[in-house]
Amino acid sequence: MRRIIIVLFIAMMIALLAGCGGIHKETDLSIPADAPEEPSQNQESTVDSSDELRLNWTILEKLNTPLADILRDEPNLKPQSLDCVDASAMCFVDPSKPYAYILFVTQYLPYDDIAAEAIEKFDIRCAGIYTTVGEMFPDFLEGEHPAAFFDKRDVEIISIKESKDIMDFGIAYDAQFWYKGMLFSVWGGTADSPAVINAMDTVTVGIPTKNEELINNYYNDKAYPDGIGCAEAISRAREYRISQGGSDCEFSIGRGSIIDTRTDMNLPDSKVYIVSPRLDPEAERAENYPVYYVGYTSGKVYATTLA
């Protein structure tokens, strides 16, 4: 699991996001960001083009666009789960196009009627693009090692792993890096093949969004309509954390994370929201695993720490 890698902020993202090949990858896209803009055609560059990572900006132009608008403009799009390394990308796919739009990358959140409704009701954005190396990188060299190809100006490499370092995913390499505000994950080959780039290797490009949080909160508020609501529970937890000297951060409530209290919890409320802060993954364990119980109707906050 590498959900921890990508959480920047958490958060992220979070969240979310293989050349359709039974492999998975975690991407945390939890903090909103502006979509990257294509460089101006008229702007002169002072950087040698050979030292830049060239992208196919055409297939990136709808990053961070409201998904409701995309679905209205492209009626042939259908929801489909596509494999990544250690996760799944919930995408919208048009079979006639060589790329798909990512809703989120997740290990557990399904696409269902709740998600479909949330796309129409809330600011759900295109969180990424799912495509191939040949489509995304116009000047890639067939057979080049990924470390050599991605060693470009402004590319912030997170990791490049080969099959011997990648558990049992059955792939030759797995590369992750940041470029121009976008998180790239690139992988391909088979466990017994050399770690070299090929046109049909898989690429996901992601930006941070609040898609999962918005969908989860909508689900919870519909399933548990008599409480104070997820937004208010998160607000109460944030106020409490700051009042106790804790740092401000993003918070989340997982789908169904409203529970009946147990006797051993010693809480006066019969039901609580479980509110989790999304913190720096490199923080000390005690700091990184706090949980706040927020009274379902009282809104009172109780702090605890996961072991």
Backbone bond lengths (Angstrom), bond angles and torsions (degrees), N, CA, C in turn:
res aa  C-N    CA-C-N  psi(-1)  N-CA   C-N-CA  omega(-1)  CA-C   N-CA-C  phi
1 M - - - 1.461 - - 1.508 109.98 -
2 R 1.329 111.37 128.95 1.453 110.52 177.27 1.510 109.83 -127.55
3 R 1.332 116.52 31.29 1.457 120.16 177.96 1.505 109.75 -57.21
4 I 1.381 116.79 -29.70 1.460 121.33 -177.71 1.510 111.58 -66.93
5 I 1.384 116.96 -29.27 1.466 118.79 -173.80 1.506 111.06 -58.47
6 I 1.247 112.07 -52.64 1.429 114.18 -167.57 1.498 116.17 -82.97
7 V 1.314 119.60 -7.91 1.446 117.11 -179.02 1.508 109.91 -71.70
8 L 1.276 119.23 111.77 1.460 124.17 -179.50 1.484 112.04 -94.36
9 F 0.852 111.89 -31.05 1.382 115.10 -157.26 1.469 101.72 -117.27
10 I 2.458 100.29 -34.20 1.378 155.38 173.21 0.623 124.75 166.02
11 A 2.244 46.13 -43.63 1.076 52.21 -137.62 0.780 108.03 -101.27
12 M 2.350 110.71 99.59 0.834 128.58 116.76 0.625 155.26 151.44
13 M 2.519 87.12 -168.97 0.908 114.94 146.46 0.681 59.04 55.01
14 I 0.597 121.35 -13.57 0.800 35.73 99.62 0.718 106.50 53.29
15 A 1.821 92.15 178.61 0.625 117.62 176.32 1.303 161.75 22.34
16 L 3.415 108.16 -108.36 1.674 60.67 -152.68 0.886 86.57 -139.74
17 L 2.852 133.32 133.94 0.623 80.11 106.39 2.170 112.51 -158.60
18 A 8.157 156.27 -133.25 1.463 117.63 118.53 1.470 106.35 -148.29
19 G 1.094 109.27 141.84 1.420 103.94 -177.54 1.465 105.11 -22.66
20 C 1.310 115.49 43.09 1.445 127.17 179.76 1.494 110.52 56.31
21 G 1.286 119.77 50.51 1.436 119.59 -177.28 1.482 117.27 -126.74
22 G 1.293 124.81 56.41 1.455 125.88 167.04 1.488 115.57 55.65
23 I 1.335 118.44 32.14 1.440 120.57 178.60 1.496 108.76 -131.65
24 H 1.327 116.95 160.39 1.461 118.89 -171.24 1.516 113.02 -135.11
25 K 1.356 118.15 151.96 1.462 121.26 174.97 1.510 113.94 -145.55
26 E 1.316 117.83 133.42 1.454 121.91 -176.98 1.513 111.40 -87.55
27 T 1.301 116.05 134.50 1.448 120.53 177.90 1.501 108.40 -136.14
28 D 1.286 117.42 126.72 1.446 118.69 -178.91 1.506 110.29 -98.68
29 L 1.328 117.71 117.39 1.442 121.81 -177.30 1.508 107.63 -126.54
30 S 1.283 116.88 72.48 1.449 117.83 -170.07 1.506 115.97 -109.35
31 I 1.313 120.46 -7.39 1.459 120.35 -179.09 1.524 109.25 -117.73
32 P 1.331 119.11 131.19 1.454 120.44 -174.14 1.518 112.55 -60.82
33 A 1.321 116.05 148.12 1.475 120.47 178.01 1.510 108.50 -148.27
34 D 1.325 117.04 153.00 1.452 120.39 176.01 1.516 109.67 -74.63
35 A 1.315 116.21 145.57 1.458 119.60 178.56 1.515 109.70 -66.03
36 P 1.322 117.72 142.69 1.461 120.25 177.77 1.514 110.26 -65.46
37 E 1.301 116.89 146.98 1.455 120.90 179.84 1.513 110.55 -105.13
38 E 1.318 115.01 142.18 1.463 119.78 177.28 1.523 109.50 -66.28
39 P 1.319 117.57 134.83 1.468 119.69 178.43 1.511 111.56 -57.22
40 S 1.327 116.53 142.72 1.453 121.46 -179.83 1.518 110.84 -63.10
41 Q 1.332 115.68 137.66 1.459 120.32 178.94 1.524 111.24 -66.30
42 N 1.352 115.55 -25.66 1.455 119.59 -176.53 1.522 113.62 -92.26
43 Q 1.322 115.19 -7.35 1.456 118.78 -176.81 1.521 110.16 -81.89
44 E 1.316 117.39 124.81 1.452 120.72 179.12 1.517 110.13 -76.77
45 S 1.312 115.36 138.25 1.455 119.83 -179.93 1.514 109.97 -102.89
46 T 1.331 115.02 138.49 1.462 119.80 177.99 1.522 110.80 -95.37
47 V 1.345 115.62 3.40 1.463 120.07 -178.06 1.519 109.76 -104.65
48 D 1.289 116.94 134.41 1.459 122.43 176.61 1.528 108.62 -57.11
49 S 1.336 117.44 124.66 1.455 120.60 -176.15 1.518 112.23 -59.27
50 S 1.316 117.84 -26.57 1.465 120.30 179.62 1.507 111.44 -69.49
51 D 1.337 116.86 -14.93 1.451 121.29 -178.54 1.523 111.66 -101.65
52 E 1.332 116.75 8.10 1.450 121.38 179.46 1.524 110.27 -111.06
53 L 1.333 116.17 152.79 1.457 121.27 174.27 1.525 107.72 -90.14
54 R 1.318 116.49 108.89 1.455 120.63 -179.45 1.525 109.96 -80.85
55 L 1.342 115.45 136.89 1.458 121.86 -178.27 1.519 110.39 -122.29
56 N 1.306 116.31 155.26 1.456 121.91 170.80 1.532 106.95 -85.39
57 W 1.322 116.79 91.21 1.461 121.14 -174.59 1.526 112.55 -67.80
58 T 1.304 117.63 -19.98 1.463 120.00 -178.70 1.516 111.39 -60.32
59 I 1.335 117.83 -41.89 1.465 119.80 -177.64 1.523 112.13 -83.67
60 L 1.337 116.42 -2.19 1.464 120.01 177.51 1.524 112.61 -102.23
61 E 1.331 117.70 -3.53 1.457 120.40 -169.05 1.527 113.78 -66.71
62 K 1.337 118.27 -19.32 1.466 119.37 -178.98 1.523 113.40 -101.32
63 L 1.333 117.04 9.61 1.461 119.23 171.78 1.522 109.40 -56.29
64 N 1.312 116.67 135.71 1.462 123.79 177.64 1.523 113.71 70.85
65 T 1.333 117.62 8.89 1.461 121.80 173.90 1.525 109.02 -81.18
66 P 1.342 119.74 141.70 1.468 119.96 176.45 1.530 111.13 -54.54
67 L 1.324 115.94 129.57 1.462 119.43 -177.45 1.529 111.65 -65.62
68 A 1.317 116.79 -29.92 1.464 118.77 177.86 1.531 110.52 -59.97
69 D 1.330 116.99 -39.40 1.467 120.94 178.26 1.524 110.87 -67.06
70 I 1.339 116.62 -43.26 1.468 120.52 -179.98 1.532 110.42 -61.47
71 L 1.331 116.71 -43.73 1.463 120.39 -178.20 1.528 111.44 -66.55
72 R 1.325 117.26 -33.40 1.461 119.49 176.71 1.534 111.27 -70.54
73 D 1.341 116.07 -37.13 1.462 120.40 -178.00 1.526 112.69 -77.21
74 E 1.336 116.10 -26.11 1.468 120.70 -176.16 1.527 109.58 -126.81
75 P 1.318 117.43 79.39 1.475 121.52 -173.50 1.525 114.87 -65.34
76 N 1.324 119.01 -12.66 1.465 120.73 179.77 1.528 113.09 -82.77
77 L 1.313 117.14 -4.17 1.464 119.95 -179.57 1.528 111.04 -71.24
78 K 1.339 115.46 136.00 1.460 121.78 178.33 1.527 109.26 -130.42
79 P 1.352 117.84 144.77 1.471 119.69 178.38 1.516 111.32 -68.79
80 Q 1.320 115.65 138.13 1.465 121.05 179.24 1.515 109.18 -155.69
81 S 1.327 116.59 136.95 1.460 121.82 176.55 1.522 109.16 -88.37
82 L 1.338 116.69 125.27 1.458 122.25 -179.51 1.527 109.26 -116.44
83 D 1.322 115.81 143.80 1.460 120.67 -174.48 1.517 112.74 -74.75
84 C 1.325 114.88 142.13 1.455 123.40 171.69 1.521 106.91 -129.91
85 V 1.327 117.26 -173.68 1.454 120.34 178.14 1.522 108.12 -83.10
86 D 1.337 117.18 112.40 1.462 123.24 175.11 1.523 114.04 67.58
87 A 1.316 118.85 24.45 1.468 122.73 175.16 1.526 108.22 -168.27
88 S 1.321 116.43 -169.02 1.464 121.49 175.62 1.515 109.13 -134.67
89 A 1.331 115.71 146.21 1.462 120.79 175.22 1.521 107.89 -103.15
90 M 1.334 115.98 117.89 1.458 120.09 174.60 1.520 106.76 -83.64
91 C 1.335 115.54 113.58 1.465 121.10 -170.79 1.520 112.23 -123.09
92 F 1.329 114.98 168.02 1.455 122.15 167.52 1.519 106.70 -114.89
93 V 1.329 115.32 122.86 1.458 122.26 -168.64 1.525 110.65 -119.72
94 D 1.314 115.44 132.97 1.461 122.98 168.24 1.526 105.66 -112.38
95 P 1.345 118.69 113.49 1.470 121.04 -175.25 1.520 114.71 -55.61
96 S 1.335 117.23 -20.67 1.459 119.93 -178.68 1.522 112.71 -83.81
97 K 1.346 117.58 -6.09 1.456 121.19 -177.27 1.527 111.01 -113.90
98 P 1.346 117.17 146.59 1.474 120.82 -176.26 1.533 112.78 -85.58
99 Y 1.303 117.75 17.86 1.461 120.76 179.01 1.521 108.75 -149.88
100 A 1.328 115.76 161.50 1.456 121.89 178.79 1.516 109.06 -131.11
101 Y 1.340 115.83 157.60 1.458 121.78 177.61 1.525 109.43 -94.20
102 I 1.324 117.34 131.63 1.462 121.40 -178.54 1.523 110.44 -92.09
103 L 1.326 115.46 129.20 1.464 121.62 172.87 1.527 109.68 -84.59
104 F 1.308 116.54 -49.53 1.460 122.48 174.03 1.518 108.77 -162.95
105 V 1.328 115.61 159.76 1.458 122.46 172.78 1.522 106.18 -111.83
106 T 1.320 117.37 127.96 1.454 119.97 -168.57 1.514 111.09 -149.97
107 Q 1.320 114.95 165.72 1.454 120.24 173.51 1.520 111.70 -107.51
108 Y 1.332 117.30 -7.13 1.460 117.10 -175.07 1.526 115.06 -150.52
109 L 1.323 119.72 -22.63 1.470 120.39 -171.51 1.525 110.64 -76.14
110 P 1.323 118.08 123.08 1.470 120.15 -179.51 1.515 112.05 -84.77
111 Y 1.316 115.39 163.81 1.459 119.85 168.04 1.524 106.69 -96.33
112 D 1.326 116.00 123.05 1.455 120.15 -176.26 1.516 109.22 -146.64
113 D 1.333 116.42 -168.87 1.460 120.27 -179.02 1.520 111.57 -61.83
114 I 1.342 116.67 -32.63 1.463 120.50 178.71 1.526 110.25 -62.93
115 A 1.329 116.40 -45.80 1.465 120.54 179.05 1.523 110.71 -63.54
116 A 1.322 117.14 -41.90 1.460 120.99 179.85 1.528 110.99 -62.01
117 E 1.333 116.53 -42.44 1.466 120.46 178.37 1.526 110.73 -66.17
118 A 1.334 116.45 -40.93 1.466 120.36 -177.65 1.522 111.33 -62.93
119 I 1.335 116.78 -35.76 1.467 120.36 179.01 1.529 110.24 -59.96
120 E 1.325 117.20 -36.23 1.461 121.24 -179.91 1.525 112.73 -79.93
121 K 1.335 117.19 -28.63 1.462 121.24 -172.81 1.527 114.07 -94.41
122 F 1.334 117.77 -27.29 1.458 120.81 -170.86 1.527 111.38 -125.66
123 D 1.320 114.79 175.65 1.469 120.88 -176.58 1.532 109.94 -83.86
124 I 1.327 115.78 66.99 1.457 122.82 178.77 1.526 108.08 -86.97
125 R 1.327 116.87 125.25 1.462 121.60 -172.05 1.529 112.17 -112.05
126 C 1.323 115.38 160.89 1.467 120.15 169.93 1.521 107.50 -68.36
127 A 1.325 116.85 112.68 1.465 121.96 -173.53 1.518 113.51 -90.12
128 G 1.329 117.24 -7.05 1.454 117.97 -179.23 1.509 112.84 174.12
129 I 1.326 114.12 -179.88 1.462 122.44 179.30 1.526 108.74 -127.85
130 Y 1.312 116.07 137.77 1.467 123.60 179.14 1.522 107.16 -115.04
131 T 1.341 117.55 118.41 1.465 119.80 -174.57 1.529 109.94 -156.10
132 T 1.330 116.85 -156.07 1.459 121.75 -179.30 1.524 110.46 -121.22
133 V 1.310 115.55 163.85 1.466 121.56 177.94 1.523 110.41 -57.89
134 G 1.336 117.00 -44.41 1.457 120.85 -177.99 1.515 113.01 -61.06
135 E 1.336 117.06 -32.59 1.464 121.06 178.96 1.520 112.13 -80.76
136 M 1.324 117.55 -37.37 1.463 120.94 -172.56 1.525 113.86 -82.96
137 F 1.341 117.39 -38.36 1.468 120.96 -173.16 1.529 109.88 -114.69
138 P 1.325 118.95 98.79 1.464 122.16 -174.19 1.519 114.33 -60.76
139 D 1.338 117.70 -29.21 1.460 119.17 -174.77 1.526 113.35 -112.23
140 F 1.345 116.41 25.20 1.470 117.24 178.74 1.525 109.79 -66.32
141 L 1.317 115.94 152.76 1.463 121.50 178.90 1.521 109.40 -107.07
142 E 1.312 116.17 118.60 1.456 121.33 179.14 1.523 109.60 -57.72
143 G 1.325 115.81 128.40 1.467 120.55 176.50 1.516 114.52 88.02
144 E 1.356 118.43 -0.06 1.466 120.27 179.25 1.533 109.76 -78.94
145 H 1.338 116.22 147.17 1.457 119.84 177.04 1.528 108.23 -68.89
146 P 1.350 118.88 138.83 1.467 120.16 -177.60 1.526 113.49 -59.13
147 A 1.329 118.16 -34.11 1.467 120.30 179.89 1.519 110.80 -62.97
148 A 1.335 117.19 -35.68 1.464 120.74 179.25 1.523 110.74 -73.60
149 F 1.341 116.59 -42.80 1.455 119.67 -177.15 1.525 112.62 -67.43
150 F 1.344 117.47 -39.68 1.460 120.58 -175.62 1.526 112.71 -90.20
151 D 1.322 117.69 5.99 1.460 120.71 176.51 1.529 108.63 -82.75
152 K 1.323 115.58 71.44 1.459 122.34 -175.31 1.529 109.82 -120.73
153 R 1.331 114.64 163.42 1.462 120.50 176.57 1.534 110.45 -60.03
154 D 1.335 115.85 136.24 1.464 123.67 176.34 1.522 114.23 71.39
155 V 1.319 119.52 3.86 1.460 121.55 174.42 1.521 108.38 -86.89
156 E 1.325 116.52 118.33 1.461 121.67 179.59 1.530 108.46 -98.95
157 I 1.332 115.44 96.42 1.462 119.91 -175.55 1.525 110.24 -74.18
158 I 1.320 116.07 128.15 1.460 122.14 174.83 1.520 109.60 -86.76
159 S 1.312 116.13 -50.36 1.466 120.12 177.83 1.524 109.65 -165.33
160 I 1.330 115.55 149.65 1.456 122.36 169.34 1.519 106.39 -133.26
161 K 1.315 116.28 112.70 1.461 121.65 -175.68 1.525 110.20 -116.14
162 E 1.317 114.85 146.39 1.458 120.61 175.78 1.523 109.60 -105.67
163 S 1.324 116.49 173.89 1.463 121.91 -170.52 1.520 113.38 -53.65
164 K 1.330 117.08 -36.27 1.467 119.09 -177.84 1.530 112.57 -67.19
165 D 1.346 116.07 -18.51 1.462 120.82 -179.15 1.520 112.91 -105.24
166 I 1.332 117.60 1.29 1.470 121.73 -174.30 1.514 110.25 -113.15
167 M 1.201 121.48 78.39 1.456 127.62 174.22 1.532 112.43 11.69
168 D 1.315 117.98 -126.29 1.465 121.34 -173.74 1.526 112.79 -117.62
169 F 1.322 117.22 41.09 1.459 119.48 -177.71 1.524 112.73 -85.22
170 G 1.336 117.76 -9.72 1.455 120.87 175.40 1.505 114.78 71.27
171 I 1.346 117.92 28.38 1.456 121.40 179.94 1.524 110.40 -120.59
172 A 1.337 116.13 161.28 1.465 120.51 -176.64 1.524 111.94 -83.86
173 Y 1.333 116.86 -33.77 1.468 119.91 -178.96 1.527 109.93 -155.09
174 D 1.302 115.10 160.84 1.464 122.93 179.01 1.524 107.10 -146.24
175 A 1.326 118.06 112.83 1.469 122.74 -177.30 1.520 109.59 -116.02
176 Q 1.329 115.45 138.34 1.462 121.11 176.20 1.520 108.77 -132.77
177 F 1.330 116.47 135.11 1.454 119.01 178.66 1.525 110.03 -159.34
178 W 1.342 114.83 158.79 1.460 122.40 173.89 1.528 108.91 -100.44
179 Y 1.329 115.45 140.73 1.465 119.99 176.54 1.523 108.73 -153.45
180 K 1.327 116.41 123.28 1.464 122.77 178.41 1.526 112.33 51.89
181 G 1.344 116.05 42.25 1.458 121.10 176.30 1.509 114.74 79.21
182 M 1.334 117.88 9.33 1.463 121.43 -179.24 1.524 109.75 -119.66
183 L 1.323 116.07 144.57 1.456 121.98 176.72 1.526 109.35 -95.74
184 F 1.323 116.94 119.19 1.463 122.68 178.85 1.531 109.97 -103.16
185 S 1.313 115.71 135.48 1.450 122.04 169.13 1.526 107.23 -124.90
186 V 1.321 116.36 126.38 1.469 121.27 -175.60 1.525 107.64 -131.72
187 W 1.323 117.15 130.74 1.459 119.24 179.27 1.527 110.45 -152.85
188 G 1.331 114.97 159.74 1.457 117.83 179.14 1.506 112.45 176.67
189 G 1.323 115.66 -173.57 1.461 122.50 -178.43 1.517 111.66 74.83
190 T 1.311 115.29 -173.16 1.461 122.23 176.71 1.521 108.86 -122.90
191 A 1.314 116.06 164.44 1.459 120.64 -174.69 1.527 112.47 -57.96
192 D 1.340 117.61 -28.23 1.467 120.20 -177.88 1.527 112.50 -101.27
193 S 1.346 117.50 11.72 1.462 120.41 178.26 1.524 109.88 -106.87
194 P 1.336 118.21 158.60 1.468 120.14 179.63 1.526 111.61 -67.25
195 A 1.332 116.31 155.18 1.463 121.92 -179.77 1.524 109.04 -81.56
196 V 1.330 116.31 81.40 1.464 121.77 178.58 1.517 109.00 -132.35
197 I 1.329 115.83 154.79 1.462 121.91 -176.61 1.523 110.76 -83.41
198 N 1.343 115.20 136.92 1.453 122.11 175.55 1.522 109.56 -130.88
199 A 1.311 116.34 157.77 1.462 121.71 -174.02 1.517 112.88 -59.03
200 M 1.339 117.73 -33.74 1.452 120.50 -175.26 1.527 113.29 -93.00
201 D 1.323 118.12 6.95 1.460 119.94 173.99 1.532 108.79 -64.04
202 T 1.304 116.09 156.05 1.465 121.37 -172.42 1.522 112.17 -93.26
203 V 1.347 114.99 143.77 1.460 122.54 177.25 1.524 108.68 -130.87
204 T 1.330 116.69 132.33 1.463 120.19 164.31 1.520 107.41 -118.62
205 V 1.324 115.38 138.64 1.462 122.68 176.94 1.516 106.77 -121.31
206 G 1.326 116.73 126.79 1.455 118.69 -176.00 1.515 113.52 -133.17
207 I 1.325 115.22 152.08 1.452 122.23 170.43 1.530 107.31 -123.99
208 P 1.331 117.23 157.14 1.470 119.36 178.59 1.530 111.64 -68.97
209 T 1.324 116.46 133.76 1.462 121.93 173.17 1.525 108.28 -138.90
210 K 1.326 116.09 174.29 1.460 121.74 174.96 1.528 111.20 -107.68
211 N 1.318 117.00 25.29 1.458 120.67 -174.86 1.523 113.53 -56.76
212 E 1.328 116.98 -51.58 1.466 119.62 -177.96 1.520 110.95 -62.51
213 E 1.327 116.41 -42.82 1.464 120.08 -179.35 1.524 110.84 -61.12
214 L 1.326 117.43 -45.46 1.455 120.94 -178.80 1.528 111.51 -64.61
215 I 1.329 116.77 -40.82 1.466 120.68 179.97 1.520 110.39 -68.48
216 N 1.337 117.31 -44.46 1.464 120.25 178.79 1.523 111.66 -61.78
217 N 1.335 116.90 -44.85 1.458 120.03 -179.43 1.532 111.30 -62.53
218 Y 1.330 115.74 -39.24 1.462 119.62 178.75 1.530 110.22 -64.36
219 Y 1.324 116.50 -43.50 1.468 120.71 177.47 1.525 110.41 -59.71
220 N 1.336 116.61 -49.41 1.465 120.50 -176.71 1.522 111.82 -62.56
221 D 1.331 116.85 -42.45 1.453 119.40 -177.54 1.532 111.71 -69.13
222 K 1.328 117.39 -29.25 1.467 119.91 175.57 1.530 110.87 -75.26
223 A 1.341 115.94 -38.08 1.463 120.00 -178.03 1.526 112.22 -76.05
224 Y 1.341 115.87 -28.52 1.465 121.23 -177.78 1.526 108.55 -129.40
225 P 1.339 117.20 75.88 1.464 120.68 -170.91 1.526 115.23 -78.70
226 D 1.333 118.19 -10.60 1.463 120.37 -173.10 1.524 113.63 -94.30
227 G 1.339 117.72 -1.42 1.457 120.82 -178.76 1.521 111.92 -89.17
228 I 1.330 115.16 -173.46 1.463 119.98 -179.36 1.525 111.93 -75.55
229 G 1.331 117.08 -13.85 1.461 121.36 179.23 1.524 112.20 95.96
230 C 1.333 115.74 152.53 1.465 120.58 -175.85 1.522 112.58 -63.72
231 A 1.340 117.21 -41.81 1.461 119.68 -177.63 1.526 110.60 -61.81
232 E 1.327 116.70 -42.30 1.462 120.11 179.81 1.528 110.71 -69.83
233 A 1.332 117.51 -38.57 1.464 120.39 178.48 1.528 110.95 -62.19
234 I 1.319 116.94 -41.24 1.468 121.25 177.86 1.525 110.04 -65.87
235 S 1.336 116.79 -41.61 1.457 119.88 178.73 1.522 111.43 -61.49
236 R 1.338 117.10 -41.64 1.473 121.06 178.96 1.527 110.77 -64.74
237 A 1.335 116.58 -41.78 1.468 120.24 -179.88 1.528 110.48 -64.78
238 R 1.328 117.29 -40.75 1.468 120.96 179.18 1.531 110.55 -63.30
239 E 1.326 116.94 -46.51 1.465 120.60 179.26 1.522 111.14 -59.92
240 Y 1.321 115.58 -42.43 1.469 119.49 179.80 1.518 111.09 -64.45
241 R 1.317 116.20 -45.94 1.472 120.13 -177.92 1.530 110.79 -59.28
242 I 1.332 116.63 -46.96 1.458 120.31 -179.28 1.528 110.87 -65.58
243 S 1.350 117.00 -37.68 1.465 120.19 179.96 1.525 112.10 -64.91
244 Q 1.338 115.68 -23.92 1.464 120.49 179.39 1.528 112.46 -93.91
245 G 1.330 116.76 10.13 1.462 120.70 178.16 1.506 114.76 88.49
246 G 1.326 117.47 6.70 1.463 120.16 179.15 1.511 111.41 -81.00
247 S 1.319 116.31 160.77 1.456 121.31 179.24 1.523 110.35 -76.92
248 D 1.326 116.26 151.71 1.452 120.09 174.14 1.527 108.40 -74.96
249 C 1.317 117.62 151.70 1.466 121.21 -178.33 1.514 108.39 -166.56
250 E 1.304 116.33 179.68 1.446 121.51 173.00 1.527 109.32 -80.95
251 F 1.340 116.52 151.51 1.458 122.50 178.65 1.520 109.53 -128.61
252 S 1.314 116.13 158.05 1.463 119.48 176.87 1.520 109.94 -145.75
253 I 1.321 114.75 154.57 1.466 122.78 173.18 1.515 106.21 -124.61
254 G 1.307 117.30 115.70 1.455 121.09 -177.68 1.518 112.28 -66.38
255 R 1.319 115.77 159.35 1.461 119.89 178.77 1.527 109.75 -59.45
256 G 1.317 116.70 125.67 1.460 121.25 -179.80 1.512 114.39 77.08
257 S 1.341 117.56 12.68 1.470 120.22 -177.47 1.524 111.65 -86.91
258 I 1.319 115.46 45.67 1.461 123.87 168.61 1.519 105.04 -120.24
259 I 1.311 117.50 116.75 1.460 120.46 -169.50 1.521 111.44 -126.22
260 D 1.336 114.84 156.06 1.460 121.06 169.30 1.529 107.54 -76.84
261 T 1.307 116.72 134.49 1.466 119.54 -179.19 1.521 110.97 -74.00
262 R 1.332 115.09 151.18 1.457 122.20 177.41 1.525 109.11 -101.96
263 T 1.311 115.27 161.01 1.462 120.33 179.86 1.518 111.35 -59.08
264 D 1.332 116.74 -40.34 1.463 119.80 -176.46 1.530 112.84 -71.37
265 M 1.338 118.79 -9.04 1.460 121.15 177.90 1.536 111.24 -80.49
266 N 1.332 116.82 -17.50 1.476 122.03 176.73 1.522 112.42 54.15
267 L 1.320 116.66 45.33 1.456 121.40 178.78 1.527 109.92 -113.92
268 P 1.327 117.19 142.18 1.467 119.74 -179.66 1.523 113.40 -73.24
269 D 1.338 117.77 -21.76 1.462 120.97 -179.48 1.525 110.76 -82.06
270 S 1.315 116.20 144.04 1.466 119.97 179.18 1.526 112.31 -82.26
271 K 1.332 116.90 -18.47 1.460 121.42 -179.28 1.521 108.03 -146.08
272 V 1.348 117.14 143.88 1.466 120.72 -178.61 1.530 110.94 -140.43
273 Y 1.334 114.43 154.85 1.459 121.98 167.18 1.534 107.79 -86.12
274 I 1.325 116.68 139.63 1.461 120.87 173.05 1.527 107.26 -98.71
275 V 1.333 116.27 110.97 1.464 121.39 -176.03 1.526 108.61 -110.77
276 S 1.321 116.46 123.08 1.467 121.37 -175.95 1.519 110.77 -113.43
277 P 1.326 118.26 126.48 1.472 120.30 174.50 1.515 109.94 -76.15
278 R 1.323 116.71 144.70 1.458 120.88 177.24 1.527 106.96 -104.35
279 L 1.314 114.99 109.00 1.459 121.24 -170.49 1.509 111.83 -115.43
280 D 1.322 115.64 172.77 1.457 122.73 176.55 1.528 108.92 -55.74
281 P 1.340 117.90 121.91 1.470 119.59 -177.88 1.519 113.31 -63.69
282 E 1.341 117.85 -14.99 1.455 119.90 179.34 1.523 112.48 -93.24
283 A 1.348 117.18 3.48 1.457 120.47 179.43 1.522 110.51 -68.40
284 E 1.315 116.02 163.00 1.455 120.00 177.07 1.531 109.63 -60.38
285 R 1.325 115.97 149.68 1.460 120.22 -175.55 1.532 112.17 -55.96
286 A 1.328 116.81 -42.78 1.464 119.64 -178.98 1.518 111.32 -61.68
287 E 1.333 116.79 -33.10 1.453 121.31 179.40 1.523 111.03 -79.43
288 N 1.320 116.01 -29.61 1.447 120.72 -170.86 1.525 114.22 -85.68
289 Y 1.334 118.00 -12.13 1.454 119.05 -174.82 1.527 114.21 -123.39
290 P 1.324 119.37 33.28 1.460 117.99 174.52 1.524 110.47 -75.40
291 V 1.300 116.06 153.06 1.463 122.17 174.42 1.521 106.66 -136.79
292 Y 1.327 115.30 142.77 1.452 119.80 178.83 1.527 108.71 -116.65
293 Y 1.338 114.98 125.35 1.460 120.55 172.32 1.523 107.25 -91.39
294 V 1.319 116.95 128.35 1.461 121.52 179.83 1.521 108.23 -118.85
295 G 1.338 115.70 124.38 1.453 120.58 -177.96 1.514 112.68 -52.84
296 Y 1.319 116.12 132.96 1.464 122.96 -173.78 1.526 111.93 -58.84
297 T 1.307 117.08 -41.84 1.457 120.57 178.16 1.529 112.30 -115.48
298 S 1.341 117.21 -26.10 1.467 119.52 -177.66 1.524 112.87 -80.57
299 G 1.343 116.73 -29.18 1.461 121.09 -176.89 1.520 113.34 74.86
300 K 1.318 117.93 5.53 1.465 119.79 178.91 1.520 109.80 -73.36
301 V 1.348 116.19 143.14 1.471 121.19 -173.46 1.526 109.69 -106.92
302 Y 1.320 114.72 135.95 1.459 121.99 176.70 1.522 107.56 -127.37
303 A 1.328 116.77 128.48 1.467 120.68 -177.18 1.510 110.41 -97.12
304 T 1.316 116.01 143.00 1.456 121.60 173.48 1.523 107.73 -146.42
305 T 1.317 116.62 175.70 1.463 120.86 179.62 1.517 108.76 -134.67
306 L 1.328 116.44 131.14 1.457 120.66 177.05 1.511 109.96 -73.71
307 A 1.319 116.86 141.29 1.470 120.53 178.11 1.503 110.05 -72.73
